Amino acid sequence: MTIAPDKKIYFLSDFHLGAPNAAESLIREKKVVSFLESIRTTAAAIFIVGDIFDFWFEYNNVVPKGYVRLLGKMAELSDAGIPIHVFVGNHDMWMSGYFEQEMNIPVYHEPRVFSWNNKQFLIGHGDGLGPGDHGYKFIKKIFRNPICKKLFGLLHPAVGIALANYFSRKSREKTGNADEIFLGEDKEWLIIYAKEVIKTTPYDYLIFGHRHFPLDLKLSDKSHYINLGDWIRNFTYAEFNGSDLTLKTFS
């Protein structure tokens, strides 16, 4: 694909809407909506790379209450012909057709490769990649298991959503701000993963969310590892203008 000279591709992630409470979440949601509106005329495509929500589960006929401003804006831009791509994160991996059916927005559950202007991109949320984190990788397999997902869907939404929110809150209390702390190249699992990947496929950009700090790290003469930061404290995003990708802050 080729990007028109006056167009750009935008990448952002980790809104965690719903956390820590409705009032603070609404402030962030309005900021995300303002950003999406600000790029309406320049966006060739928009990539939201996981953890839009702090919890999301699609029952057969029910979706979690709220987020109407963001969902409405995404539907509006999609209807206007702007391609929007969504990746699931570790907090909202239970997407199963709602975005596709209601907004014509594809949802990806694994990293995907895209190419624009002869530049190759590997894009994904990033959870469970690289060495370590075996406890989460085990839990992820359980959560993604179709049988486990169906059993959870049998719970009444009032019970299921309350239960999920409780465990999400407890998890956040336990981990604190660990996602915001850069551990160094030799200890960041996603960087280790990216370095292994480019040994066989030298992508120009490997773009991930999950870790809540913005980072553009040059891995080789060709490849860059990009972490998108978050929309809790950093309000950062990446912008590709057809030749170069830049991390920026929205204010």
C-alpha positions as CSV (number, residue, x, y, z in Angstrom):
1,M,0.0,0.0,0.0
2,T,1.1,3.6,-0.7
3,I,0.2,6.5,1.5
4,A,-0.8,9.8,-0.2
5,P,1.6,12.6,0.5
6,D,-0.9,14.5,2.7
7,K,-1.9,11.5,4.7
8,K,-0.5,9.7,7.8
9,I,-1.0,6.5,9.7
10,Y,-1.6,6.8,13.4
11,F,-0.9,4.2,16.2
12,L,-2.0,4.4,19.8
13,S,-2.8,2.0,22.7
14,D,-3.6,1.4,26.3
15,F,-6.5,3.6,27.3
16,H,-7.8,1.2,30.0
17,L,-11.2,2.8,30.0
18,G,-13.2,2.0,33.0
19,A,-10.3,2.2,35.4
20,P,-9.8,3.3,38.1
21,N,-13.4,4.7,38.2
22,A,-16.0,6.1,35.8
23,A,-15.2,9.8,36.4
24,E,-11.5,9.5,35.7
25,S,-12.1,7.1,32.8
26,L,-14.5,9.6,31.2
27,I,-11.8,12.4,31.2
28,R,-9.4,10.1,29.3
29,E,-12.2,8.9,27.0
30,K,-13.0,12.5,26.0
31,K,-9.3,13.1,25.4
32,V,-9.0,10.1,23.1
33,V,-12.1,11.2,21.2
34,S,-10.6,14.7,20.8
35,F,-7.5,13.2,19.3
36,L,-9.4,11.0,16.9
37,E,-11.4,14.1,15.7
38,S,-8.1,16.1,15.3
39,I,-6.7,13.5,12.9
40,R,-9.9,13.0,10.8
41,T,-8.6,14.9,7.7
42,T,-5.1,13.5,7.7
43,A,-5.6,9.8,8.7
44,A,-5.0,7.2,6.0
45,A,-5.5,4.6,8.8
46,I,-5.8,4.4,12.6
47,F,-4.4,1.5,14.6
48,I,-5.5,1.0,18.2
49,V,-3.1,-1.5,19.6
50,G,-4.8,-3.1,22.6
51,D,-6.2,-2.4,26.0
52,I,-8.8,0.0,24.9
53,F,-10.8,-1.1,27.9
54,D,-9.7,-2.3,31.4
55,F,-12.3,-5.1,30.9
56,W,-14.4,-6.1,28.0
57,F,-16.5,-9.2,27.4
58,E,-19.0,-9.7,24.6
59,Y,-22.0,-11.7,25.7
60,N,-24.3,-12.9,22.9
61,N,-26.6,-9.9,23.3
62,V,-24.8,-7.7,25.8
63,V,-21.7,-5.6,25.8
64,P,-20.3,-3.6,28.8
65,K,-22.1,-0.4,29.6
66,G,-20.5,2.9,28.8
67,Y,-17.8,4.2,26.3
68,V,-20.4,5.6,24.0
69,R,-18.3,8.6,23.1
70,L,-15.4,6.6,21.9
71,L,-17.4,3.9,20.2
72,G,-19.5,6.5,18.5
73,K,-16.4,8.4,17.2
74,M,-14.9,5.2,15.9
75,A,-18.1,4.3,14.1
76,E,-18.3,7.8,12.6
77,L,-14.7,7.7,11.3
78,S,-15.2,4.1,10.0
79,D,-18.4,5.1,8.2
80,A,-16.5,8.1,6.7
81,G,-14.1,5.6,5.0
82,I,-11.1,5.9,7.4
83,P,-9.8,2.4,8.0
84,I,-9.5,1.6,11.8
85,H,-7.7,-1.5,13.0
86,V,-8.0,-2.9,16.5
87,F,-5.7,-5.3,18.4
88,V,-6.9,-7.0,21.5
89,G,-4.8,-6.6,24.7
90,N,-4.5,-8.6,27.8
91,H,-7.4,-6.6,29.4
92,D,-9.9,-6.8,26.4
93,M,-9.0,-10.1,24.7
94,W,-12.6,-11.2,24.8
95,M,-13.7,-9.4,21.6
96,S,-15.7,-11.6,19.3
97,G,-17.5,-9.9,16.5
98,Y,-19.1,-6.7,17.9
99,F,-16.6,-4.3,16.4
100,E,-16.7,-6.1,13.1
101,Q,-20.5,-6.2,12.9
102,E,-21.3,-2.8,14.3
103,M,-18.5,-0.6,13.0
104,N,-16.8,-2.6,10.2
105,I,-13.6,-2.5,12.2
106,P,-11.3,-5.6,12.0
107,V,-10.0,-7.0,15.3
108,Y,-6.7,-8.9,15.5
109,H,-5.9,-11.4,18.3
110,E,-2.2,-11.9,17.2
111,P,0.5,-9.7,15.8
112,R,0.1,-8.9,12.2
113,V,2.4,-7.6,9.4
114,F,1.6,-4.6,7.3
115,S,3.5,-2.8,4.6
116,W,3.3,0.9,3.4
117,N,5.6,2.7,1.1
118,N,8.0,-0.2,1.1
119,K,8.3,-0.2,4.9
120,Q,7.4,-3.3,6.8
121,F,5.6,-3.1,10.2
122,L,5.0,-5.8,12.7
123,I,2.2,-4.7,15.0
124,G,0.7,-6.3,18.1
125,H,-0.2,-5.5,21.7
126,G,2.8,-7.5,23.0
127,D,1.4,-9.4,26.0
128,G,2.9,-12.9,26.3
129,L,5.7,-12.4,23.8
130,G,9.3,-13.0,24.5
131,P,10.8,-15.0,27.4
132,G,9.5,-15.1,30.9
133,D,6.1,-14.2,32.3
134,H,5.1,-17.9,32.4
135,G,2.4,-17.4,34.9
136,Y,0.6,-14.9,32.6
137,K,1.1,-17.1,29.5
138,F,-0.6,-20.0,31.3
139,I,-3.5,-17.8,32.4
140,K,-3.8,-16.4,28.8
141,K,-4.2,-19.9,27.5
142,I,-7.1,-20.5,29.9
143,F,-8.7,-17.1,29.2
144,R,-8.6,-17.8,25.4
145,N,-9.8,-21.3,25.7
146,P,-13.2,-21.5,23.9
147,I,-14.7,-23.7,26.6
148,C,-13.6,-21.4,29.4
149,K,-14.9,-18.4,27.5
150,K,-18.3,-20.1,27.0
151,L,-18.5,-21.0,30.7
152,F,-17.8,-17.4,31.7
153,G,-20.5,-16.3,29.2
154,L,-23.0,-18.3,31.1
155,L,-22.7,-16.0,34.1
156,H,-25.2,-13.2,34.3
157,P,-23.5,-10.0,33.1
158,A,-24.1,-8.3,36.4
159,V,-22.1,-11.1,38.1
160,G,-19.5,-11.7,35.3
161,I,-18.6,-8.0,34.8
162,A,-18.4,-7.3,38.5
163,L,-16.2,-10.3,39.1
164,A,-13.8,-9.3,36.3
165,N,-13.6,-5.7,37.5
166,Y,-12.8,-6.9,41.0
167,F,-9.9,-9.1,39.8
168,S,-8.7,-6.4,37.5
169,R,-8.6,-3.9,40.4
170,K,-6.8,-6.4,42.6
171,S,-4.2,-7.0,39.9
172,R,-3.6,-3.3,39.5
173,E,-3.1,-2.9,43.3
174,K,-0.6,-5.8,43.2
175,T,1.5,-4.6,40.2
176,G,1.2,-0.8,40.9
177,N,3.0,1.2,38.3
178,A,5.3,-1.6,37.2
179,D,4.1,-1.3,33.5
180,E,5.5,2.3,33.5
181,I,9.0,1.4,34.5
182,F,11.6,0.7,31.8
183,L,13.8,-2.2,33.0
184,G,16.5,-1.9,30.4
185,E,17.1,-3.6,27.0
186,D,18.4,-6.8,28.5
187,K,15.4,-7.2,30.8
188,E,12.5,-6.0,28.7
189,W,10.8,-9.2,27.3
190,L,9.4,-7.4,24.3
191,I,12.8,-5.9,23.3
192,I,14.3,-9.4,23.6
193,Y,11.5,-10.8,21.4
194,A,12.0,-8.0,18.8
195,K,15.7,-8.6,18.6
196,E,15.1,-12.3,18.0
197,V,12.4,-11.6,15.3
198,I,14.7,-9.3,13.2
199,K,17.3,-12.0,13.0
200,T,15.1,-13.7,10.4
201,T,12.8,-10.8,9.3
202,P,14.3,-7.3,9.5
203,Y,11.1,-5.3,9.9
204,D,11.5,-1.5,9.7
205,Y,9.2,-1.0,12.7
206,L,8.0,-3.4,15.4
207,I,5.2,-1.6,17.2
208,F,3.7,-2.7,20.5
209,G,1.7,-1.4,23.4
210,H,1.3,-3.2,26.8
211,R,4.3,-1.6,28.5
212,H,3.1,1.9,29.5
213,F,6.2,4.0,28.5
214,P,6.8,5.6,25.1
215,L,10.0,4.4,23.5
216,D,11.7,4.4,20.1
217,L,14.7,2.1,20.3
218,K,17.0,1.5,17.3
219,L,17.7,-2.2,17.1
220,S,19.8,-2.2,14.0
221,D,20.5,0.0,11.0
222,K,17.1,-0.9,9.6
223,S,14.8,-1.8,12.5
224,H,13.2,0.2,15.3
225,Y,11.3,-1.1,18.3
226,I,8.4,1.2,19.2
227,N,6.4,1.2,22.4
228,L,3.4,3.4,22.2
229,G,3.1,4.4,25.8
230,D,-0.4,4.9,27.2
231,W,-3.3,7.3,27.6
232,I,-3.4,7.2,31.3
233,R,-0.4,9.5,32.0
234,N,1.6,9.9,28.8
235,F,-1.0,10.5,26.0
236,T,1.4,9.4,23.4
237,Y,1.0,8.1,19.9
238,A,3.1,7.2,16.8
239,E,2.7,8.9,13.4
240,F,4.0,7.5,10.1
241,N,4.2,10.1,7.4
242,G,5.1,7.7,4.6
243,S,8.9,7.7,5.2
244,D,9.5,8.1,8.9
245,L,7.7,7.1,12.2
246,T,7.7,9.6,15.1
247,L,6.5,9.3,18.7
248,K,4.4,12.3,19.7
249,T,2.4,13.6,22.6
250,F,-1.2,14.9,22.4
251,S,-2.2,17.8,24.5
